[in-house]
Amino acid sequence: MEKSLDYYMNLDWTLIEGEDLDFEGKPYHYIEIKEIPSFVFCAKSIEKARENYKRQLKLTLMVMLESGEHIVEPGEEEDEPDWESLCP
């Protein structure tokens, strides 16, 4: 079954929220999504980050779907690498 963009947009993603300083020492807030390691959205306030991150999430998911990339869903177990074979 092929899943749509709407399907992925409505999943209960694991959000990681945080605060950091930019290059000028000014604080900014960010939202990462645990299941999509390449995703991060930044804003001047956590309220703005929460309000607007879904626009970037939609674009990220569109690219992932178009490229045929596997999208790890919330609750899906990621395969643990076989470290023995990777690191002799």
Summary of the structure (lengths in Angstrom):
residues: 88
radius of gyration: 15.8
end to end distance: 38.6
largest distance: 47.9
contacts: 178
relative contact order: 0.18
helix: 34%
strand: 25%
